[in-house]
Amino acid sequence: MTEIIVYLLRAFFIILKYVPVFLITFLLENIFLKKRGICRKKMLINAAFILYLSALIDIVGLLEMKISISSLFRDGYVMPNLIPFININIKQGAMNVLLFVPFGILVPKVFNKKKKNLTIIIVYALLVSTTIEMLQLCGGRCFDIDDIVMNILGAVIGYAVTNDKTAICEKRKRKLAY
């Protein structure tokens, strides 16, 4: 439990580090997109997504890595874990789930499709998570299929939370209209 709290605090301070990115993105959107009729709420969501992606890249350690294909062929190469749930670390799995909950919340709002489909969220989470794992593999770290599964689960949870909240709000609006 203590490790998860430390992880969440570390993530919080990393996010704080990227608040200027959020503010600059929001200001630039205000300058350039306001003329196109895009509302401030959408601009805030876009800026929050940029903030999230910046923090995600930092949290997973991609900024500190020296990524090269040659790292795959060095001595000490760690074999990838391609079989799910063989030796899963529960704490790390929980942290991976938490890491992608904002992804499931923000993606449907950023890519404002009329039909916000769970399949689209799963595919996007799969693509982003697999890309992260491949980059980590090229950086000398281990590729772990459990991370991908847990990241997708986190995105699905985030999507479900916002979908349920949206459905509840729609029901309330309909009741108030009568």
N, C-alpha and C positions, 0 to 999 in steps of 0.2 A: 504494500500500500504506500509506503514511504517513497519507493522508487517512482511510482506514478505521480505523486505530488511533486517530487523534484522535477520530473519530466514536464509536467504541466507548467511549473514555475519557469523552467528553462524556455519552454515554448512561448510563454507570456513575454519574457524579456527579449526574446528574438523578435517577436511581433512588434514590441515597442521600438526596437531598432529600425523597423521599416515604416514607422508612422510617417516620417517625411516623404517616403515614396507614395504613400496613400494621399497625403495632402497635395503633393505636386501633381499627381494623376488627377485628383479631383479639380484642382485649379485649372489645369490644362483642358480638362473636359468642359469646365464652365466657360472657358474662353472660346474654344473651338466648336463644341457640340451644342451649346445653348442656341446658337443661330439656326441649327437644324431642327429645333423643336424637341430635343430630348430632355425629359424632365430630370430634376435634381435627384430624385429617388433612384432612377436608373443609373445616373452618374455615380452616386454613392455606392451602389452595388458593384459597378464595374471597378471602381477604385478599391473596394474591399476585396474583390477577387484578385486584383494585382497584388495587394498587400498579402493575401493568403498565399499566392504562388511564390512570392519572394521569400516569405517565411518558410514555406514548405521546402524550397531548395536549400535554405540554410539549415533547417532542422535535420534533414536527411543526410547532411554532410557533403553535399555536392560542391560547395564552395571551397572546401579545404582539400578536395581530392585532385590529384594529378591524373587525369583520365587519359589512358593510352591503350591501344589494342595490344601493345607488346606486354602489358601487365598480365595478359591471359597466359603468356607462355613462360613467365618467370618461375624460378624455384619458389616453393612455398605457395603455389597457387591453390586456393581453396575450392574444392569441388562444390558445384552448385547443388542446392537442395531442390530437387524436382518432384519429390513425392510429398504431397500435402499431409500435414499433421503427423509425421513420423516422430519428430522430436521438437514439438512446438514449445516455445517459451510463452507461458500464459501472460506474463506481465508485458512482454514485448508485443504480443498479439493484441492486448488491450490498448497499448499505446498506438499501434498501427491503426486500429479501429478509430480511436479518438482523432488521429491525425487527418483522417479523410471524411469525418462527419461534416466539416465546413464545405468540403468539395461537393457533397451531395445536396447541401443547402444552396450553395451559390450557383452551381452550373445551370440549373433550370432558369434561374433569374437572369444570368448573364447572356446565355444563348436563348433568348426569349422566343421559343417555338410555341406555336399555338397548342400543339399536343406535347405536353411534357411527359415523355414516356420513360418508364423505369429502365427499359432496355438501353436507351441512349445514355443514361447515367452510368449504367454498368459498363458499356463499351468505352466511354470516356475515362472512367476510373481504371479500367483494364489497360488502356493505352498509356495513361500517365504513370500508373504504378509500374507497368512493365518497362517503360522508358527509364524510370528511376532505378529499377533493379539492374537493367542492362548497363547504365552508366556507373552504378556502384561496382558491377562486375569488372568493367574496364578500369575502374579506379583501384582495383586490388582487393575489393571487399567481396563478400559472398552474395550470390544470387539465391534468394529464398522464396519459393513459391508460396509459403505461408504468409509472407508479407503482402503479396499480391492479393491473396484471398481475403486477408483481414482488411486491407485497404478498400477493397470492393465492398465488403460488409459495412465498413464505416460510411462509405458513400451512400449505400442503400439506406442505412439508418438515417442519415442526414436528409435524404430525399423523402423518406417516410414521415419524418418529423414535420417537415414543411408542408408536405401534401396533406397530412391530417389536419394541421393548423389551418391551411387554406380551405379545406373542406368544411371545417367547423365554422370558420368565418362566413363562408358562403351560406351555410344553413341559417346562421343567425341573421344575415342580411335578408334572406327570404322570409323569415319569421317576422322581422320588423316591417317588411313591406306590406304584410297582410294586415 
